[in-house]
């Protein structure tokens, strides 16, 4: 769809295309101001955007980001009132181009009016990612944009409303999967900083190829075969049989997926963490119980590539 070509999804990883603020610009420049719709959000290694929160509204003004609670109109999930952060004292440290200081309130915040940090990026696919601290962060953050810590929330959003989730249908979905998909975002252990969001995932009739480029001749980072299985509740189920690319044991990775309309696809796949008896006996490997990314599960957020 034409409007999806202009999708914005808040996402980390590509400094070359992120928007850098000049002196005197507001915390949120014009490129990011307006309405957004949540594709996923992670905090403490858990997906906190399921059910009605998928497609929920995020509004951004010059100095404030608000994530509205679709089930409680009176109490937002997070309101971050922001200012440009001061430059670091150490001249060797390169700050994020959109590093902010913020004061946060909302139902996700352990303490109201906590003074913490925030940052945001826009990628060339049109997608935007925001990292909001909801509490003071202590420790070593694993990556620039990570939802692993309980103090961090990653919001990945797009401009247009998110279509309703399709009811899984193994036969129809097997046809729907075939094609090339642009990665709007990828969470590797709830961390976007490890990924290359502007590459592709291609599904042929029986194989898949993940590439870091839209060039179909580039050597894939991951590849293997696939087969759609009987759905698991409201999620589709697919076996990705890896030949290469995952950190743990290659072979069968029983995974979950959801289509939101014809053009948007989310897949969660395990890359390890199997019980000891499932390492060798791949039939014992089970699909994830939860639809999100953590220490053993990754997530692809994919948009069907437009035909040229």
C-alpha positions as CSV (number, residue, x, y, z in Angstrom):
1,X,0.0,0.0,0.0
2,X,1.2,3.5,-0.9
3,X,0.8,4.9,2.6
4,X,2.9,2.2,4.1
5,X,5.8,3.3,2.0
6,X,5.8,6.4,4.1
7,X,5.7,4.6,7.3
8,X,7.7,5.9,10.2
9,X,8.8,3.4,12.9
10,X,11.0,4.7,15.8
11,X,14.1,2.6,15.5
12,X,17.8,2.6,16.5
13,X,20.8,1.5,14.6
14,X,21.5,3.8,11.6
15,X,23.4,6.9,12.8
16,X,24.0,8.0,9.2
17,X,20.3,8.6,8.7
18,X,19.2,9.7,12.2
19,X,18.1,13.3,12.6
20,X,20.7,15.4,14.5
21,X,19.4,18.4,16.3
22,X,21.1,21.8,15.9
23,X,21.5,24.1,18.9
24,X,18.2,25.7,19.8
25,X,16.0,22.9,18.3
26,X,13.3,21.4,20.5
27,X,13.7,18.0,22.1
28,X,11.4,16.5,19.4
29,X,12.0,18.1,16.0
30,X,9.2,18.5,13.4
31,X,10.1,15.1,11.8
32,X,8.9,13.3,14.9
33,X,6.1,15.5,16.1
34,X,2.5,14.2,15.6
35,X,0.7,10.9,16.0
36,X,2.2,7.5,15.9
37,X,0.9,3.9,16.4
38,X,2.7,1.3,18.4
39,X,3.9,-1.9,16.7
40,X,5.6,-3.3,19.8
41,X,7.2,-2.1,23.0
42,X,9.6,-4.0,25.3
43,X,10.6,-3.5,28.9
44,X,12.5,-5.8,31.2
45,X,12.9,-8.3,28.4
46,X,9.1,-8.6,28.0
47,X,6.8,-7.4,25.2
48,X,4.4,-4.9,26.9
49,X,2.5,-4.1,23.8
50,X,0.1,-7.0,23.2
51,X,-3.7,-7.0,22.8
52,X,-5.2,-3.6,22.6
53,X,-1.7,-1.9,23.0
54,X,-0.8,-3.0,19.5
55,X,-1.8,0.0,17.4
56,X,-2.2,2.2,20.5
57,X,-1.6,5.9,20.2
58,X,1.6,7.8,20.9
59,X,1.5,11.6,20.5
60,X,4.6,13.7,20.3
61,X,4.8,17.5,20.7
62,X,7.9,19.7,20.7
63,X,8.8,18.7,24.3
64,X,6.6,15.8,25.2
65,X,5.9,12.2,24.3
66,X,2.7,10.5,25.6
67,X,1.9,6.9,25.2
68,X,-1.9,6.6,25.8
69,X,-3.4,3.6,27.5
70,X,-6.2,2.2,25.2
71,X,-7.9,0.8,28.3
72,X,-7.7,3.8,30.5
73,X,-8.3,7.2,28.8
74,X,-7.5,9.1,32.1
75,X,-4.1,7.7,32.9
76,X,-1.4,7.5,30.2
77,X,1.1,4.6,30.3
78,X,4.0,7.1,30.0
79,X,4.3,10.8,29.7
80,X,7.8,12.0,29.2
81,X,8.4,15.8,29.3
82,X,11.8,16.4,27.8
83,X,14.6,18.8,27.2
84,X,17.9,18.5,25.3
85,X,20.5,16.8,27.4
86,X,23.7,18.6,28.4
87,X,26.8,17.6,26.5
88,X,28.9,14.9,28.3
89,X,31.8,16.2,30.4
90,X,34.2,13.7,28.7
91,X,34.9,15.1,25.1
92,X,35.8,11.5,24.0
93,X,32.2,10.4,24.5
94,X,29.9,10.8,21.5
95,X,26.4,11.5,22.7
96,X,23.3,10.2,20.8
97,X,22.3,13.0,18.4
98,X,18.9,13.1,20.1
99,X,19.8,12.5,23.7
100,X,17.2,14.0,26.1
101,X,16.7,14.5,29.8
102,X,13.1,13.8,30.8
103,X,10.6,13.8,33.7
104,X,8.2,10.9,33.5
105,X,4.8,10.1,34.8
106,X,2.3,7.4,34.1
107,X,1.1,4.0,35.1
108,X,4.3,2.2,33.9
109,X,6.5,4.5,36.1
110,X,7.4,3.1,39.6
111,X,7.8,6.7,40.8
112,X,6.1,9.8,39.5
113,X,8.1,12.7,38.2
114,X,11.4,10.7,38.1
115,X,14.1,12.6,36.3
116,X,15.7,10.2,33.8
117,X,16.9,10.0,30.2
118,X,15.3,9.4,26.8
119,X,16.4,9.3,23.1
120,X,14.9,8.7,19.7
121,X,15.9,7.9,16.1
122,X,14.3,7.8,12.7
123,X,15.5,5.3,10.0
124,X,15.5,5.7,6.2
125,X,12.7,3.1,6.0
126,X,10.4,5.7,7.5
127,X,10.2,4.0,10.9
128,X,10.9,5.7,14.4
129,X,12.1,4.2,17.7
130,X,12.1,5.8,21.1
131,X,13.9,4.7,24.3
132,X,12.3,6.0,27.4
133,X,13.7,5.4,30.9
134,X,10.8,5.0,33.3
135,X,13.0,4.8,36.4
136,X,16.6,5.6,37.2
137,X,18.9,3.2,35.4
138,X,21.7,1.5,37.3
139,X,24.1,-0.9,35.7
140,X,25.5,-1.6,32.2
141,X,22.9,-1.0,29.5
142,X,23.3,-3.8,26.9
143,X,23.2,-1.7,23.8
144,X,22.2,1.9,23.0
145,X,18.5,1.0,22.5
146,X,17.6,-1.9,24.7
147,X,14.4,-3.1,26.4
148,X,16.3,-5.6,28.5
149,X,16.4,-3.5,31.7
150,X,13.2,-3.0,33.9
151,X,14.1,0.8,33.8
152,X,13.9,1.0,30.0
153,X,10.9,1.0,27.5
154,X,11.5,0.8,23.8
155,X,8.6,2.0,21.7
156,X,8.6,1.0,18.0
157,X,5.8,2.9,16.2
158,X,4.5,3.8,12.7
159,X,2.6,6.8,11.4
160,X,-0.5,5.0,9.9
161,X,-2.9,3.1,12.1
162,X,-2.0,-0.6,12.5
163,X,-4.5,-2.9,10.7
164,X,-6.4,-5.5,12.7
165,X,-4.6,-8.7,13.4
166,X,-5.6,-11.5,11.1
167,X,-6.9,-14.7,12.6
168,X,-4.2,-17.3,11.8
169,X,-5.0,-19.6,8.9
170,X,-2.2,-22.0,8.1
171,X,-3.1,-22.6,4.4
172,X,-3.8,-18.9,3.6
173,X,-0.8,-17.7,5.6
174,X,1.6,-20.1,3.8
175,X,0.7,-18.3,0.6
176,X,0.7,-14.8,2.2
177,X,4.3,-15.3,3.5
178,X,5.9,-15.8,0.1
179,X,7.7,-12.6,-1.0
180,X,10.3,-10.2,0.1
181,X,9.8,-8.2,3.4
182,X,11.7,-5.1,4.5
183,X,12.8,-5.2,8.2
184,X,11.3,-2.1,9.8
185,X,12.8,-3.3,13.1
186,X,14.5,-6.3,14.6
187,X,14.9,-7.1,18.3
188,X,17.8,-9.3,19.2
189,X,17.3,-10.1,22.9
190,X,15.0,-7.0,23.1
191,X,17.9,-4.9,21.8
192,X,17.7,-3.1,18.5
193,X,21.4,-1.9,18.5
194,X,22.6,-5.3,17.4
195,X,20.5,-5.3,14.2
196,X,20.3,-4.0,10.7
197,X,16.8,-2.8,10.2
198,X,16.9,-1.8,6.6
199,X,17.6,-5.2,5.2
200,X,15.1,-7.8,4.0
201,X,13.7,-11.3,4.8
202,X,12.7,-13.2,1.7
203,X,10.4,-16.2,1.8
204,X,10.3,-18.4,-1.3
205,X,8.0,-21.4,-1.6
206,X,10.1,-23.4,1.0
207,X,13.1,-21.4,2.0
208,X,13.9,-18.1,3.7
209,X,16.9,-15.7,3.5
210,X,17.7,-12.8,5.8
211,X,19.9,-10.1,4.2
212,X,21.5,-6.9,5.5
213,X,20.7,-5.2,2.2
214,X,17.8,-5.0,-0.3
215,X,20.1,-6.4,-2.9
216,X,18.9,-10.0,-3.5
217,X,22.4,-11.1,-4.5
218,X,24.0,-10.2,-1.1
219,X,25.0,-13.3,0.9
220,X,22.3,-13.9,3.6
221,X,23.1,-13.6,7.3
222,X,20.5,-16.3,8.1
223,X,18.9,-18.9,5.9
224,X,17.0,-22.1,6.0
225,X,13.7,-23.7,5.2
226,X,10.2,-23.1,6.7
227,X,6.8,-24.7,7.2
228,X,3.6,-23.3,8.6
229,X,2.1,-25.4,11.4
230,X,-1.3,-25.5,13.2
231,X,-1.9,-22.1,14.9
232,X,-1.3,-21.7,18.6
233,X,-4.2,-19.7,20.0
234,X,-4.4,-16.3,18.2
235,X,-0.9,-16.6,16.8
236,X,0.2,-18.4,13.7
237,X,2.9,-21.0,14.2
238,X,5.8,-21.6,11.8
239,X,8.9,-23.8,12.0
240,X,12.0,-22.0,10.8
241,X,14.7,-24.6,10.1
242,X,18.0,-22.8,10.3
243,X,21.0,-23.8,8.2
244,X,22.9,-20.8,9.5
245,X,22.6,-17.6,11.4
246,X,21.5,-18.3,15.0
247,X,23.8,-18.3,18.0
248,X,22.7,-21.5,19.5
249,X,21.8,-24.8,17.9
250,X,21.0,-24.7,14.2
251,X,18.0,-26.7,13.0
252,X,14.3,-26.4,13.9
253,X,13.1,-23.2,15.6
254,X,9.4,-23.4,16.3
255,X,8.2,-19.8,16.0
256,X,5.1,-17.6,16.3
257,X,3.9,-15.0,13.8
258,X,1.0,-12.5,13.3
259,X,-0.2,-10.7,10.2
260,X,-1.7,-7.3,10.6
261,X,-3.4,-6.8,7.3
262,X,-1.6,-8.1,4.2
263,X,1.5,-5.8,4.4
264,X,2.7,-6.1,8.1
265,X,4.1,-9.3,9.6
266,X,5.7,-9.9,13.1
267,X,7.6,-13.1,13.8
268,X,9.1,-14.2,17.1
269,X,11.7,-17.0,16.8
270,X,13.8,-18.8,19.4
271,X,17.6,-18.9,18.8
272,X,18.5,-21.2,21.6
273,X,17.7,-21.7,25.3
274,X,16.4,-25.2,24.7
275,X,16.0,-27.7,27.4
276,X,18.9,-30.2,27.5
277,X,16.7,-33.0,26.0
278,X,15.7,-30.8,23.1
279,X,19.2,-29.8,22.0
280,X,19.6,-33.1,20.1
281,X,15.9,-34.2,19.8
282,X,14.5,-31.2,17.9
283,X,11.0,-32.6,18.1
284,X,11.0,-31.6,21.8
285,X,11.6,-27.9,21.0
286,X,8.5,-25.9,21.8
287,X,7.4,-22.5,20.4
288,X,7.5,-19.4,22.7
289,X,4.8,-19.0,25.3
290,X,4.9,-15.2,24.9
291,X,5.1,-13.1,21.8
292,X,8.2,-11.0,22.5
293,X,12.0,-10.8,22.5
294,X,14.2,-11.7,25.4
295,X,17.4,-13.5,26.0
296,X,16.5,-16.5,23.8
297,X,13.9,-15.1,21.4
298,X,14.2,-12.5,18.6
299,X,11.5,-10.5,16.8
300,X,11.3,-9.4,13.2
301,X,8.9,-6.5,12.3
302,X,8.4,-6.8,8.6
303,X,6.6,-4.8,5.9
304,X,6.0,-6.3,2.5
305,X,8.4,-4.8,0.0
306,X,6.7,-2.8,-2.7
307,X,7.1,-4.0,-6.3
308,X,9.3,-1.7,-8.4
